Amino acid sequence: MIEEATLHQPTSVADPDQLTEAAELYHTIGRLLRQLRHSGDLGHLSPGAASALATLARSGPMRLSDLANVERVSAPTMSRMVTGLEKGGFIVREADPEDGRAQLLSATASAHDLVTGLTSARIQRFAAAMGSLDQPQRAALMASLETLIEALDQEPNPA
């Protein structure tokens, strides 16, 4: 007898006002991301590759499998992103000093400059827009987004 796979049911919200508010915020974030994607320099990188590069630049060297876990993608998907980033001169591979059979991925200096905004028109544009918020608003926005990310990380990925 073949057992039927159980699908994960997403957490449901009964309050229609909360659903409407969530939909509006979701679409607003989508519009924000679309506008930033059209800001130039990172346009040749996919959002996933840009995120992986930012993770490496902030976190330091790591194995491909660890980067895939942090970014919540499969190892083959991360391998394709890493190949493109390596060809673009944004990352380098080095032997892992703890295990010579493994490799560590590291962001290059040009990747750090791009991710920190020194050479990124996209981040420069976003920083200018953030100037319309005062420091308490920026802190509240960052804290709120981090809380949303943590909540989403607790949910199994429906893919």
Biotite code that builds the C-alpha atoms (Angstrom):
import biotite.structure as struc

atoms = struc.array([
    struc.Atom([0.000, 0.000, 0.000], chain_id="A", res_id=1, res_name="MET", atom_name="CA", element="C"),
    struc.Atom([1.382, 3.412, -0.973], chain_id="A", res_id=2, res_name="ILE", atom_name="CA", element="C"),
    struc.Atom([1.130, 5.995, 1.775], chain_id="A", res_id=3, res_name="GLU", atom_name="CA", element="C"),
    struc.Atom([-0.085, 9.404, 0.666], chain_id="A", res_id=4, res_name="GLU", atom_name="CA", element="C"),
    struc.Atom([2.345, 12.273, 1.409], chain_id="A", res_id=5, res_name="ALA", atom_name="CA", element="C"),
    struc.Atom([1.109, 14.739, 3.981], chain_id="A", res_id=6, res_name="THR", atom_name="CA", element="C"),
    struc.Atom([1.311, 18.315, 2.772], chain_id="A", res_id=7, res_name="LEU", atom_name="CA", element="C"),
    struc.Atom([2.202, 21.056, 5.201], chain_id="A", res_id=8, res_name="HIS", atom_name="CA", element="C"),
    struc.Atom([-0.762, 23.314, 5.748], chain_id="A", res_id=9, res_name="GLN", atom_name="CA", element="C"),
    struc.Atom([0.365, 26.934, 6.117], chain_id="A", res_id=10, res_name="PRO", atom_name="CA", element="C"),
    struc.Atom([-0.571, 28.709, 9.292], chain_id="A", res_id=11, res_name="THR", atom_name="CA", element="C"),
    struc.Atom([-3.961, 30.235, 8.652], chain_id="A", res_id=12, res_name="SER", atom_name="CA", element="C"),
    struc.Atom([-5.154, 33.618, 9.831], chain_id="A", res_id=13, res_name="VAL", atom_name="CA", element="C"),
    struc.Atom([-8.885, 33.968, 10.357], chain_id="A", res_id=14, res_name="ALA", atom_name="CA", element="C"),
    struc.Atom([-8.955, 37.762, 10.715], chain_id="A", res_id=15, res_name="ASP", atom_name="CA", element="C"),
    struc.Atom([-9.749, 39.258, 7.267], chain_id="A", res_id=16, res_name="PRO", atom_name="CA", element="C"),
    struc.Atom([-8.308, 42.650, 8.280], chain_id="A", res_id=17, res_name="ASP", atom_name="CA", element="C"),
    struc.Atom([-4.994, 41.018, 9.192], chain_id="A", res_id=18, res_name="GLN", atom_name="CA", element="C"),
    struc.Atom([-4.958, 39.167, 5.853], chain_id="A", res_id=19, res_name="LEU", atom_name="CA", element="C"),
    struc.Atom([-5.664, 42.388, 3.956], chain_id="A", res_id=20, res_name="THR", atom_name="CA", element="C"),
    struc.Atom([-2.902, 44.204, 5.829], chain_id="A", res_id=21, res_name="GLU", atom_name="CA", element="C"),
    struc.Atom([-0.474, 41.332, 5.170], chain_id="A", res_id=22, res_name="ALA", atom_name="CA", element="C"),
    struc.Atom([-1.333, 41.346, 1.454], chain_id="A", res_id=23, res_name="ALA", atom_name="CA", element="C"),
    struc.Atom([-0.800, 45.115, 1.233], chain_id="A", res_id=24, res_name="GLU", atom_name="CA", element="C"),
    struc.Atom([2.585, 44.903, 2.974], chain_id="A", res_id=25, res_name="LEU", atom_name="CA", element="C"),
    struc.Atom([3.621, 41.928, 0.815], chain_id="A", res_id=26, res_name="TYR", atom_name="CA", element="C"),
    struc.Atom([2.827, 43.843, -2.377], chain_id="A", res_id=27, res_name="HIS", atom_name="CA", element="C"),
    struc.Atom([4.504, 47.007, -1.070], chain_id="A", res_id=28, res_name="THR", atom_name="CA", element="C"),
    struc.Atom([7.705, 45.075, -0.345], chain_id="A", res_id=29, res_name="ILE", atom_name="CA", element="C"),
    struc.Atom([7.494, 43.593, -3.855], chain_id="A", res_id=30, res_name="GLY", atom_name="CA", element="C"),
    struc.Atom([7.223, 47.075, -5.397], chain_id="A", res_id=31, res_name="ARG", atom_name="CA", element="C"),
    struc.Atom([10.184, 48.263, -3.318], chain_id="A", res_id=32, res_name="LEU", atom_name="CA", element="C"),
    struc.Atom([12.319, 45.343, -4.476], chain_id="A", res_id=33, res_name="LEU", atom_name="CA", element="C"),
    struc.Atom([11.345, 45.842, -8.132], chain_id="A", res_id=34, res_name="ARG", atom_name="CA", element="C"),
    struc.Atom([12.309, 49.524, -7.959], chain_id="A", res_id=35, res_name="GLN", atom_name="CA", element="C"),
    struc.Atom([15.668, 48.695, -6.391], chain_id="A", res_id=36, res_name="LEU", atom_name="CA", element="C"),
    struc.Atom([16.393, 45.965, -8.958], chain_id="A", res_id=37, res_name="ARG", atom_name="CA", element="C"),
    struc.Atom([16.134, 48.587, -11.691], chain_id="A", res_id=38, res_name="HIS", atom_name="CA", element="C"),
    struc.Atom([18.798, 50.742, -10.021], chain_id="A", res_id=39, res_name="SER", atom_name="CA", element="C"),
    struc.Atom([21.715, 49.507, -12.021], chain_id="A", res_id=40, res_name="GLY", atom_name="CA", element="C"),
    struc.Atom([24.914, 47.827, -10.946], chain_id="A", res_id=41, res_name="ASP", atom_name="CA", element="C"),
    struc.Atom([23.574, 44.718, -9.207], chain_id="A", res_id=42, res_name="LEU", atom_name="CA", element="C"),
    struc.Atom([21.160, 44.216, -12.097], chain_id="A", res_id=43, res_name="GLY", atom_name="CA", element="C"),
    struc.Atom([23.368, 41.555, -13.616], chain_id="A", res_id=44, res_name="HIS", atom_name="CA", element="C"),
    struc.Atom([23.135, 39.540, -10.371], chain_id="A", res_id=45, res_name="LEU", atom_name="CA", element="C"),
    struc.Atom([19.982, 37.667, -9.527], chain_id="A", res_id=46, res_name="SER", atom_name="CA", element="C"),
    struc.Atom([18.407, 38.556, -6.184], chain_id="A", res_id=47, res_name="PRO", atom_name="CA", element="C"),
    struc.Atom([19.575, 35.170, -4.887], chain_id="A", res_id=48, res_name="GLY", atom_name="CA", element="C"),
    struc.Atom([23.163, 35.700, -6.013], chain_id="A", res_id=49, res_name="ALA", atom_name="CA", element="C"),
    struc.Atom([23.181, 39.212, -4.545], chain_id="A", res_id=50, res_name="ALA", atom_name="CA", element="C"),
    struc.Atom([21.891, 37.828, -1.238], chain_id="A", res_id=51, res_name="SER", atom_name="CA", element="C"),
    struc.Atom([24.492, 35.034, -1.185], chain_id="A", res_id=52, res_name="ALA", atom_name="CA", element="C"),
    struc.Atom([27.241, 37.554, -1.932], chain_id="A", res_id=53, res_name="LEU", atom_name="CA", element="C"),
    struc.Atom([26.038, 39.819, 0.876], chain_id="A", res_id=54, res_name="ALA", atom_name="CA", element="C"),
    struc.Atom([26.004, 36.849, 3.276], chain_id="A", res_id=55, res_name="THR", atom_name="CA", element="C"),
    struc.Atom([29.595, 35.956, 2.390], chain_id="A", res_id=56, res_name="LEU", atom_name="CA", element="C"),
    struc.Atom([30.738, 39.568, 2.671], chain_id="A", res_id=57, res_name="ALA", atom_name="CA", element="C"),
    struc.Atom([29.128, 39.955, 6.116], chain_id="A", res_id=58, res_name="ARG", atom_name="CA", element="C"),
    struc.Atom([29.765, 36.502, 7.578], chain_id="A", res_id=59, res_name="SER", atom_name="CA", element="C"),
    struc.Atom([33.156, 35.674, 6.169], chain_id="A", res_id=60, res_name="GLY", atom_name="CA", element="C"),
    struc.Atom([34.394, 32.503, 4.473], chain_id="A", res_id=61, res_name="PRO", atom_name="CA", element="C"),
    struc.Atom([32.127, 29.462, 4.477], chain_id="A", res_id=62, res_name="MET", atom_name="CA", element="C"),
    struc.Atom([31.547, 26.226, 2.654], chain_id="A", res_id=63, res_name="ARG", atom_name="CA", element="C"),
    struc.Atom([29.083, 26.091, -0.212], chain_id="A", res_id=64, res_name="LEU", atom_name="CA", element="C"),
    struc.Atom([26.757, 23.782, 1.750], chain_id="A", res_id=65, res_name="SER", atom_name="CA", element="C"),
    struc.Atom([26.729, 26.193, 4.701], chain_id="A", res_id=66, res_name="ASP", atom_name="CA", element="C"),
    struc.Atom([25.991, 29.136, 2.413], chain_id="A", res_id=67, res_name="LEU", atom_name="CA", element="C"),
    struc.Atom([23.159, 27.159, 0.793], chain_id="A", res_id=68, res_name="ALA", atom_name="CA", element="C"),
    struc.Atom([21.697, 26.457, 4.242], chain_id="A", res_id=69, res_name="ASN", atom_name="CA", element="C"),
    struc.Atom([21.875, 30.110, 5.290], chain_id="A", res_id=70, res_name="VAL", atom_name="CA", element="C"),
    struc.Atom([20.263, 31.211, 2.026], chain_id="A", res_id=71, res_name="GLU", atom_name="CA", element="C"),
    struc.Atom([17.707, 28.369, 2.204], chain_id="A", res_id=72, res_name="ARG", atom_name="CA", element="C"),
    struc.Atom([18.416, 26.998, -1.268], chain_id="A", res_id=73, res_name="VAL", atom_name="CA", element="C"),
    struc.Atom([19.617, 23.613, -2.508], chain_id="A", res_id=74, res_name="SER", atom_name="CA", element="C"),
    struc.Atom([23.313, 22.903, -2.936], chain_id="A", res_id=75, res_name="ALA", atom_name="CA", element="C"),
    struc.Atom([22.981, 22.610, -6.760], chain_id="A", res_id=76, res_name="PRO", atom_name="CA", element="C"),
    struc.Atom([21.230, 26.000, -6.914], chain_id="A", res_id=77, res_name="THR", atom_name="CA", element="C"),
    struc.Atom([23.946, 27.573, -4.756], chain_id="A", res_id=78, res_name="MET", atom_name="CA", element="C"),
    struc.Atom([26.629, 25.928, -6.888], chain_id="A", res_id=79, res_name="SER", atom_name="CA", element="C"),
    struc.Atom([25.234, 27.647, -10.000], chain_id="A", res_id=80, res_name="ARG", atom_name="CA", element="C"),
    struc.Atom([25.121, 31.016, -8.204], chain_id="A", res_id=81, res_name="MET", atom_name="CA", element="C"),
    struc.Atom([28.668, 30.581, -6.885], chain_id="A", res_id=82, res_name="VAL", atom_name="CA", element="C"),
    struc.Atom([29.973, 29.732, -10.359], chain_id="A", res_id=83, res_name="THR", atom_name="CA", element="C"),
    struc.Atom([28.537, 32.990, -11.710], chain_id="A", res_id=84, res_name="GLY", atom_name="CA", element="C"),
    struc.Atom([29.857, 35.011, -8.773], chain_id="A", res_id=85, res_name="LEU", atom_name="CA", element="C"),
    struc.Atom([33.288, 33.454, -9.207], chain_id="A", res_id=86, res_name="GLU", atom_name="CA", element="C"),
    struc.Atom([33.338, 34.241, -12.940], chain_id="A", res_id=87, res_name="LYS", atom_name="CA", element="C"),
    struc.Atom([32.339, 37.833, -12.092], chain_id="A", res_id=88, res_name="GLY", atom_name="CA", element="C"),
    struc.Atom([35.314, 38.171, -9.736], chain_id="A", res_id=89, res_name="GLY", atom_name="CA", element="C"),
    struc.Atom([33.133, 38.505, -6.636], chain_id="A", res_id=90, res_name="PHE", atom_name="CA", element="C"),
    struc.Atom([34.205, 35.352, -4.806], chain_id="A", res_id=91, res_name="ILE", atom_name="CA", element="C"),
    struc.Atom([37.236, 33.096, -4.563], chain_id="A", res_id=92, res_name="VAL", atom_name="CA", element="C"),
    struc.Atom([37.579, 29.483, -3.463], chain_id="A", res_id=93, res_name="ARG", atom_name="CA", element="C"),
    struc.Atom([40.282, 28.452, -1.013], chain_id="A", res_id=94, res_name="GLU", atom_name="CA", element="C"),
    struc.Atom([41.162, 25.184, 0.690], chain_id="A", res_id=95, res_name="ALA", atom_name="CA", element="C"),
    struc.Atom([39.493, 24.747, 4.077], chain_id="A", res_id=96, res_name="ASP", atom_name="CA", element="C"),
    struc.Atom([42.336, 24.734, 6.645], chain_id="A", res_id=97, res_name="PRO", atom_name="CA", element="C"),
    struc.Atom([40.338, 22.298, 8.811], chain_id="A", res_id=98, res_name="GLU", atom_name="CA", element="C"),
    struc.Atom([39.612, 19.874, 5.944], chain_id="A", res_id=99, res_name="ASP", atom_name="CA", element="C"),
    struc.Atom([41.843, 20.040, 2.892], chain_id="A", res_id=100, res_name="GLY", atom_name="CA", element="C"),
    struc.Atom([39.229, 18.176, 0.824], chain_id="A", res_id=101, res_name="ARG", atom_name="CA", element="C"),
    struc.Atom([36.695, 20.989, 1.301], chain_id="A", res_id=102, res_name="ALA", atom_name="CA", element="C"),
    struc.Atom([36.693, 24.528, -0.052], chain_id="A", res_id=103, res_name="GLN", atom_name="CA", element="C"),
    struc.Atom([35.795, 27.816, 1.578], chain_id="A", res_id=104, res_name="LEU", atom_name="CA", element="C"),
    struc.Atom([34.152, 30.592, -0.374], chain_id="A", res_id=105, res_name="LEU", atom_name="CA", element="C"),
    struc.Atom([35.242, 34.176, 0.332], chain_id="A", res_id=106, res_name="SER", atom_name="CA", element="C"),
    struc.Atom([34.039, 37.540, -0.957], chain_id="A", res_id=107, res_name="ALA", atom_name="CA", element="C"),
    struc.Atom([36.632, 39.601, -2.828], chain_id="A", res_id=108, res_name="THR", atom_name="CA", element="C"),
    struc.Atom([37.406, 43.247, -2.104], chain_id="A", res_id=109, res_name="ALA", atom_name="CA", element="C"),
    struc.Atom([35.251, 44.321, -5.062], chain_id="A", res_id=110, res_name="SER", atom_name="CA", element="C"),
    struc.Atom([32.378, 42.251, -3.651], chain_id="A", res_id=111, res_name="ALA", atom_name="CA", element="C"),
    struc.Atom([32.759, 43.962, -0.267], chain_id="A", res_id=112, res_name="HIS", atom_name="CA", element="C"),
    struc.Atom([32.695, 47.366, -1.969], chain_id="A", res_id=113, res_name="ASP", atom_name="CA", element="C"),
    struc.Atom([29.570, 46.418, -3.902], chain_id="A", res_id=114, res_name="LEU", atom_name="CA", element="C"),
    struc.Atom([27.746, 44.948, -0.892], chain_id="A", res_id=115, res_name="VAL", atom_name="CA", element="C"),
    struc.Atom([28.598, 47.827, 1.467], chain_id="A", res_id=116, res_name="THR", atom_name="CA", element="C"),
    struc.Atom([27.400, 50.364, -1.059], chain_id="A", res_id=117, res_name="GLY", atom_name="CA", element="C"),
    struc.Atom([30.735, 51.960, -1.860], chain_id="A", res_id=118, res_name="LEU", atom_name="CA", element="C"),
    struc.Atom([30.294, 51.093, -5.536], chain_id="A", res_id=119, res_name="THR", atom_name="CA", element="C"),
    struc.Atom([26.608, 50.127, -5.614], chain_id="A", res_id=120, res_name="SER", atom_name="CA", element="C"),
    struc.Atom([24.183, 52.541, -7.229], chain_id="A", res_id=121, res_name="ALA", atom_name="CA", element="C"),
    struc.Atom([21.361, 50.384, -5.883], chain_id="A", res_id=122, res_name="ARG", atom_name="CA", element="C"),
    struc.Atom([22.487, 50.731, -2.268], chain_id="A", res_id=123, res_name="ILE", atom_name="CA", element="C"),
    struc.Atom([23.314, 54.429, -2.760], chain_id="A", res_id=124, res_name="GLN", atom_name="CA", element="C"),
    struc.Atom([19.750, 54.992, -4.003], chain_id="A", res_id=125, res_name="ARG", atom_name="CA", element="C"),
    struc.Atom([18.280, 53.026, -1.099], chain_id="A", res_id=126, res_name="PHE", atom_name="CA", element="C"),
    struc.Atom([20.433, 54.940, 1.426], chain_id="A", res_id=127, res_name="ALA", atom_name="CA", element="C"),
    struc.Atom([19.193, 58.229, -0.025], chain_id="A", res_id=128, res_name="ALA", atom_name="CA", element="C"),
    struc.Atom([15.581, 57.067, 0.319], chain_id="A", res_id=129, res_name="ALA", atom_name="CA", element="C"),
    struc.Atom([16.227, 55.927, 3.893], chain_id="A", res_id=130, res_name="MET", atom_name="CA", element="C"),
    struc.Atom([17.304, 59.499, 4.608], chain_id="A", res_id=131, res_name="GLY", atom_name="CA", element="C"),
    struc.Atom([13.596, 60.350, 4.628], chain_id="A", res_id=132, res_name="SER", atom_name="CA", element="C"),
    struc.Atom([13.266, 58.255, 7.817], chain_id="A", res_id=133, res_name="LEU", atom_name="CA", element="C"),
    struc.Atom([14.603, 59.409, 11.164], chain_id="A", res_id=134, res_name="ASP", atom_name="CA", element="C"),
    struc.Atom([16.815, 57.078, 13.244], chain_id="A", res_id=135, res_name="GLN", atom_name="CA", element="C"),
    struc.Atom([13.961, 55.648, 15.392], chain_id="A", res_id=136, res_name="PRO", atom_name="CA", element="C"),
    struc.Atom([11.968, 54.877, 12.222], chain_id="A", res_id=137, res_name="GLN", atom_name="CA", element="C"),
    struc.Atom([14.979, 53.161, 10.609], chain_id="A", res_id=138, res_name="ARG", atom_name="CA", element="C"),
    struc.Atom([15.600, 51.120, 13.769], chain_id="A", res_id=139, res_name="ALA", atom_name="CA", element="C"),
    struc.Atom([11.925, 50.128, 14.005], chain_id="A", res_id=140, res_name="ALA", atom_name="CA", element="C"),
    struc.Atom([11.870, 49.137, 10.325], chain_id="A", res_id=141, res_name="LEU", atom_name="CA", element="C"),
    struc.Atom([14.986, 46.990, 10.687], chain_id="A", res_id=142, res_name="MET", atom_name="CA", element="C"),
    struc.Atom([13.722, 45.307, 13.857], chain_id="A", res_id=143, res_name="ALA", atom_name="CA", element="C"),
    struc.Atom([10.322, 44.657, 12.282], chain_id="A", res_id=144, res_name="SER", atom_name="CA", element="C"),
    struc.Atom([11.805, 43.137, 9.135], chain_id="A", res_id=145, res_name="LEU", atom_name="CA", element="C"),
    struc.Atom([14.142, 40.921, 11.184], chain_id="A", res_id=146, res_name="GLU", atom_name="CA", element="C"),
    struc.Atom([11.151, 39.717, 13.236], chain_id="A", res_id=147, res_name="THR", atom_name="CA", element="C"),
    struc.Atom([9.238, 38.883, 10.032], chain_id="A", res_id=148, res_name="LEU", atom_name="CA", element="C"),
    struc.Atom([12.233, 36.988, 8.635], chain_id="A", res_id=149, res_name="ILE", atom_name="CA", element="C"),
    struc.Atom([12.574, 34.981, 11.856], chain_id="A", res_id=150, res_name="GLU", atom_name="CA", element="C"),
    struc.Atom([8.841, 34.152, 11.811], chain_id="A", res_id=151, res_name="ALA", atom_name="CA", element="C"),
    struc.Atom([9.058, 33.023, 8.191], chain_id="A", res_id=152, res_name="LEU", atom_name="CA", element="C"),
    struc.Atom([12.135, 30.920, 8.997], chain_id="A", res_id=153, res_name="ASP", atom_name="CA", element="C"),
    struc.Atom([10.053, 29.023, 11.551], chain_id="A", res_id=154, res_name="GLN", atom_name="CA", element="C"),
    struc.Atom([7.588, 27.934, 8.856], chain_id="A", res_id=155, res_name="GLU", atom_name="CA", element="C"),
    struc.Atom([8.582, 24.996, 6.670], chain_id="A", res_id=156, res_name="PRO", atom_name="CA", element="C"),
    struc.Atom([9.357, 26.114, 3.128], chain_id="A", res_id=157, res_name="ASN", atom_name="CA", element="C"),
    struc.Atom([6.335, 25.187, 0.983], chain_id="A", res_id=158, res_name="PRO", atom_name="CA", element="C"),
    struc.Atom([8.476, 24.499, -2.108], chain_id="A", res_id=159, res_name="ALA", atom_name="CA", element="C"),
])
